Amino acid sequence: MSTDKIKIGNNDPCSCGSGKKFKKCCRDKKPRERIVMLESPEPLRGFRY
């Protein structure tokens, strides 16, 4: 299982899935150092929602 993470930049797509840039969406809603995007979906294998 991969645990590689990258920080979201201001111009990257927001991790909430809205399709907006991070700076226009959730930047001010969440502490930046806690927001990460997984490089691959492997850690989510078997996850159900």
FENRADA-V191034 format. One record per pair of residues at least 24 apart in sequence whose ideal C-beta (glycine too) atoms are under 8 Angstrom apart, sorted by sequence separation. I is the first residue (numbers start at 1). J is the second residue. D is the distance in Angstrom with one decimal. If there is no record, write none. Layout:
I | J | D
I | J | D
This chain:
8 | 32 | 7.8
7 | 32 | 7.5
12 | 37 | 7.5
7 | 33 | 7.8
8 | 35 | 5.4
7 | 35 | 7.4
8 | 36 | 7.0
7 | 36 | 6.2
8 | 37 | 5.7
6 | 36 | 6.6
5 | 36 | 4.1
6 | 37 | 5.8
5 | 37 | 7.1
5 | 38 | 6.3
6 | 39 | 6.1
4 | 38 | 7.5
5 | 39 | 7.2
4 | 39 | 4.8
2 | 38 | 7.6
4 | 40 | 7.5
2 | 39 | 6.8
2 | 40 | 5.5
2 | 42 | 4.8
3 | 43 | 6.7
1 | 42 | 5.8
2 | 43 | 6.3
1 | 43 | 5.6
1 | 45 | 7.8
